[in-house]
């Protein structure tokens, strides 16, 4: 399987079977039977308390320091973002380009997180994405109350891309604080819906006429995993004084024989560097290089990175 990196770098793979059609051969480790049915029907599932409370608190502290903001002083929360995103809908949504800090890796290496993705892929030989985080304060100017909806993959290509993404909530997420929202009905009925659309439809942004948007509520430490074919977006933070904080974590089948990809992943970890991605150009301060050490990996982490084979 060859991962294909899209403009915001969520890997998809050239797999023969869509994720919702996988016939399980491994016993479920984290998901329940009801969770599995929800996953294949609605395109997402929530893993409650995927990481320990201490992990959450440590990463929350790191993200405040990384973003040079004071959690006790809301006047510091609205500094301009350091670089604009090519995907304009991501501007001012609180994306933090921190990738290799120990606190991020601690969550990636949690066995409960790994085993949830084993359930999703029905295989053990996985790599973890080297992805970013989010710190999103309340909106000072009330604009689009509902946020945006998009796909991260091109839904016009055939076969359809196969990929999975994940969001670890670091603060309580509800209708006021915003966060992840999605359109599960469109995921479930995509093939029929597509037949009603014009041939030149936007393959990255669905026509939302008549569609139902679902806002996802999570507690700190909960992780949401979603199919890349699930139309989704970010609901703005309309609370009075609460921030949304999250870490993006996903896993996909390994490419251990792809030496260029494996060596680049190892370099990013060792040098505390950012992935080369168009949509996310990196932290101009190189904060991690100056304020962090190369993360210590567990034996599971070494395999998830690609330092050791499965």
C-alpha positions in Angstrom: 0.0 0.0 0.0 1.4 3.4 -1.0 0.2 6.3 1.2 -0.8 9.4 -0.8 -0.2 12.7 1.0 -2.9 15.3 0.5 -2.5 19.0 0.9 -3.0 18.9 4.6 -1.0 15.7 4.7 -3.5 13.1 6.1 -2.2 9.9 4.6 -4.5 7.7 2.5 -3.6 4.3 1.1 -4.2 2.5 -2.1 -6.2 -0.2 -0.4 -8.6 -2.6 -2.2 -11.2 -2.6 0.5 -12.8 0.6 2.0 -12.5 0.9 5.7 -16.3 0.6 6.3 -16.3 -2.7 4.4 -13.4 -4.5 6.2 -14.4 -8.0 7.4 -12.8 -8.3 10.8 -10.2 -11.1 11.3 -8.7 -9.8 14.6 -10.8 -9.6 17.8 -11.8 -6.1 18.9 -9.3 -4.7 21.5 -10.8 -1.3 22.4 -14.0 -0.8 20.4 -17.1 -2.6 21.4 -19.4 -4.4 18.9 -21.7 -1.4 19.0 -18.7 1.0 18.5 -17.8 -1.0 15.4 -21.3 -0.8 13.9 -21.3 3.0 14.6 -17.9 3.4 12.9 -18.9 1.6 9.7 -22.3 3.2 9.5 -21.6 6.8 10.5 -17.9 7.2 9.7 -16.7 8.0 13.2 -16.3 6.6 16.6 -15.3 8.0 20.0 -12.8 6.2 22.2 -13.5 7.4 25.8 -10.5 8.2 28.0 -8.0 7.1 25.4 -5.0 8.6 27.3 -4.4 9.2 31.1 -5.3 12.5 32.7 -1.6 13.3 33.5 -0.8 13.0 29.8 -3.5 15.5 29.0 -2.4 18.0 31.6 1.3 17.8 30.5 0.4 18.5 26.9 -2.0 21.3 27.8 0.9 23.0 29.6 3.3 22.5 26.7 0.8 24.0 24.2 0.3 27.1 26.2 4.1 27.6 26.4 4.6 26.8 22.7 1.9 29.4 21.7 3.4 32.0 24.1 0.0 32.5 25.8 -1.1 32.7 29.4 -4.0 30.5 30.3 -4.9 32.9 33.1 -4.8 36.1 30.9 -7.3 36.1 28.1 -5.7 39.2 26.6 -2.8 37.0 25.5 -5.0 34.6 23.6 -5.4 36.7 20.4 -2.0 37.2 19.0 -2.0 37.0 15.2 -1.2 33.6 13.8 2.4 33.4 12.7 1.8 32.2 9.1 -1.2 32.0 6.9 -2.5 28.6 5.6 -3.0 27.8 2.0 -6.3 26.3 3.0 -7.9 29.6 4.0 -10.7 28.0 6.0 -8.0 26.9 8.5 -6.8 30.5 9.1 -7.4 31.6 12.7 -8.7 28.2 13.8 -5.8 27.8 16.3 -3.6 25.3 14.5 -0.3 24.8 16.3 2.7 23.6 14.3 4.3 21.5 17.1 5.1 17.9 16.0 7.7 16.0 18.0 7.5 17.1 21.6 7.7 14.3 24.2 4.2 15.2 25.3 2.8 14.5 21.8 4.7 11.2 21.5 3.5 10.1 25.0 -0.1 10.1 23.7 0.8 8.5 20.3 2.5 5.6 22.2 -0.5 5.0 24.5 -1.5 1.3 24.0 -5.2 2.2 24.1 -4.7 4.7 21.2 -2.7 2.2 19.2 -5.1 -0.7 19.8 -8.1 1.5 18.7 -6.4 1.9 15.3 -5.6 -1.8 15.2 -9.4 -2.3 15.5 -10.0 0.2 12.7 -7.5 -1.2 10.2 -7.7 -4.9 11.4 -3.9 -5.1 11.4 -1.1 -4.5 13.8 1.7 -3.1 11.6 0.9 0.6 11.8 2.8 3.9 11.6 1.6 7.0 13.5 1.3 10.3 11.7 3.6 13.1 12.8 0.9 15.7 13.2 0.1 18.9 15.0 -2.1 20.3 17.7 -4.8 23.0 18.3 -5.5 25.8 20.7 -8.6 27.8 19.7 -9.8 30.6 22.0 -13.4 32.1 21.8 -14.1 34.2 18.7 -14.0 37.9 19.5 -15.9 38.8 16.3 -18.9 36.7 15.7 -18.8 35.7 12.0 -19.9 32.3 10.5 -21.7 30.7 13.5 -21.6 27.3 12.0 -18.0 27.0 10.7 -17.1 25.0 7.6 -17.6 21.6 6.2 -15.2 19.9 3.8 -13.4 16.7 2.9 -9.7 16.3 3.3 -9.6 14.0 0.3 -10.7 14.3 -3.4 -14.1 12.5 -3.5 -14.2 12.5 -7.3 -11.3 10.0 -7.8 -11.9 6.3 -8.1 -11.3 4.1 -6.3 -12.2 6.5 -3.4 -9.3 7.2 -1.1 -8.9 5.0 2.0 -7.8 6.9 5.1 -8.5 7.6 8.7 -7.9 10.6 11.0 -8.1 11.2 14.7 -8.6 14.1 17.2 -7.6 13.7 20.9 -9.6 16.3 22.9 -7.6 18.0 25.6 -10.5 20.1 27.0 -14.2 19.5 27.2 -15.7 19.9 23.8 -19.4 20.9 23.4 -21.7 23.1 21.4 -20.4 26.3 23.0 -16.6 25.7 22.7 -17.0 24.3 19.2 -14.6 21.8 17.7 -15.3 18.8 15.5 -18.5 18.6 13.5 -19.5 16.2 10.7 -22.2 15.0 8.4 -22.7 11.3 9.1 -25.9 11.0 6.9 -23.8 12.1 3.9 -21.2 9.4 4.7 -23.8 6.7 4.9 -25.6 7.7 1.8 -22.7 9.1 -0.3 -23.2 7.0 -3.4 -26.9 7.9 -3.7 -26.2 11.5 -2.9 -23.5 11.7 -5.5 -25.9 10.6 -8.2 -28.0 13.8 -7.5 -25.0 16.1 -7.9 -23.8 17.9 -11.1 -20.8 16.4 -12.9 -18.7 19.4 -12.0 -19.4 19.3 -8.3 -16.7 20.5 -5.9 -15.0 17.3 -4.7 -13.7 18.9 -1.6 -16.7 20.8 -0.4 -20.2 19.2 -0.4 -23.4 21.0 -1.2 -24.9 21.2 2.2 -28.5 21.7 1.1 -30.7 19.6 3.3 -27.8 18.1 5.2 -27.7 17.6 9.0 -24.5 18.7 10.8 -23.7 16.8 14.0 -21.6 18.5 16.7 -19.5 16.0 18.6 -19.1 16.4 22.4 -16.1 15.0 24.1 -14.4 15.1 27.5 -10.6 15.8 28.0 -8.8 12.6 27.1 -11.5 11.3 24.7 -10.3 10.6 21.1 -12.5 10.7 18.0 -11.5 8.6 15.0 -13.1 9.4 11.7 -13.0 8.0 8.1 -11.4 10.5 5.6 -14.6 10.2 3.5 -16.6 11.7 6.3 -17.4 15.4 5.5 -16.4 17.4 8.5 -15.1 20.7 9.8 -14.5 22.9 12.8 -17.4 24.6 14.6 -16.2 28.1 15.9 -15.7 28.6 19.6 -18.5 30.8 20.8 -18.0 30.3 24.6 -17.3 33.2 26.8 -14.0 32.2 28.3 -13.1 28.6 27.4 -10.5 27.4 24.9 -10.6 24.4 22.7 -7.4 22.3 22.7 -6.7 19.1 20.8 -4.0 16.9 19.4 -4.3 15.2 16.0 -3.3 11.6 16.0 -3.8 9.0 13.3 -2.2 5.7 12.1 -1.9 3.9 8.8 -0.3 0.7 7.5 3.5 0.8 7.6 5.8 1.4 4.6 9.0 0.0 6.2 10.5 -0.9 2.9 10.1 2.7 1.7 13.5 3.8 3.0 13.1 7.5 1.9 9.9 7.9 3.8 11.1 5.9 6.8 14.4 7.9 7.0 12.5 11.2 6.8 10.2 10.2 9.6 13.1 9.3 11.8 14.9 12.6 10.9 11.8 14.6 11.8 11.7 12.9 15.2 15.4 13.1 15.9 15.9 16.7 14.8 12.5 18.0 16.1 11.6 19.3 12.6 8.3 19.8 10.9 7.0 17.8 7.9 7.3 19.4 4.6 3.7 20.2 3.7 2.1 22.9 1.6 -0.8 23.6 3.8 1.3 23.8 7.0 4.6 25.6 6.4 6.0 25.1 9.9 6.8 27.1 13.0 9.0 30.1 11.9 10.5 30.2 15.4 11.6 26.6 15.4 10.4 26.4 19.0 10.9 22.7 19.3 14.5 22.8 18.2 15.2 25.3 21.0 12.9 24.2 23.8 12.6 20.4 23.5 14.7 17.3 23.4 14.3 14.4 21.1 11.4 12.3 22.5 12.2 9.1 24.3 10.3 6.2 22.6 9.0 3.0 24.1 9.4 -0.2 22.1 5.9 0.4 20.7 6.9 4.0 19.8 9.9 2.8 17.9 7.7 0.6 15.7 5.1 3.4 15.3 7.8 5.7 14.1 9.6 3.2 11.8 12.8 3.0 13.8 12.2 -0.7 14.3 10.2 -3.1 12.1 7.0 -4.9 13.1 
